[in-house]
């Protein structure tokens, strides 16, 4: 199955792409699924694209074989994940962050100052997430067919 996905990825030549395509996003998801057993559970942040590209280059080099350079992989992965973030219902996002805050507030071993510091860090994460989510709006329709797969790769494993 992965070989077929890889063939599709090579044929689509993402290096020349200027905007995310469904084929490119599908290849990104295929690669995440294929590389997770070697690289660990996928959790998107701003550094993960570089890390995965580098680590994969020490092994089989599937990302490069799919036609990505470090730069195009970073762009495609980021656009795919930000598009996925944009698809998340507002209520789900709000509930997730509210739960994190409630969890911190309920920790009896933290002082009030430590709780305030942790809550401020959560607020920074929320602001960053919301900014990436807004950036993902143009990519949401492209990523929509991959939403269930991305949910399984990211959110379901975190629960």
SULJO-V757121 format. One record per backbone hydrogen bond with DSSP energy under -0.5 kcal/mol. CO is the residue of the C=O (numbers start at 1). NH is the residue of the N-H. Records with the same first field share a line. If there is no record, write none. Layout:
CO->NH, NH
This chain:
1->5
2->6
3->7
4->8
5->9
6->10
7->11
8->12
9->13
10->13
13->16
14->17
21->25
22->26
23->27
24->28
25->29
26->30
27->31
28->32
29->33
30->34
31->35
32->36
35->38, 39
36->40
45->48, 49
47->51
48->52
49->53
50->54
51->55
52->56
53->57
54->58
55->58
56->59, 61
61->65
62->66
63->68
64->67
67->15
69->73
70->74
71->75
72->76
73->77
74->78
75->79
76->80
77->81
78->82
79->83
80->84
81->85
82->86
83->87
84->87, 88
85->88
89->93
90->94
91->95
92->96
93->97
94->98
95->99
96->100
97->101
98->102
99->103
100->104
101->105
102->106
104->107
106->108
107->110
111->115
112->116
113->117
114->118
115->119
116->120
117->121
118->122
119->123
120->124
121->125
122->126
123->127
124->128
125->129
126->130
127->131
128->132
129->133
130->134
131->135
132->136
134->137
136->139, 140
137->140, 141
139->143
140->144
143->146
144->147
146->150
147->151
148->152
149->153
150->154
151->156
154->158
155->159
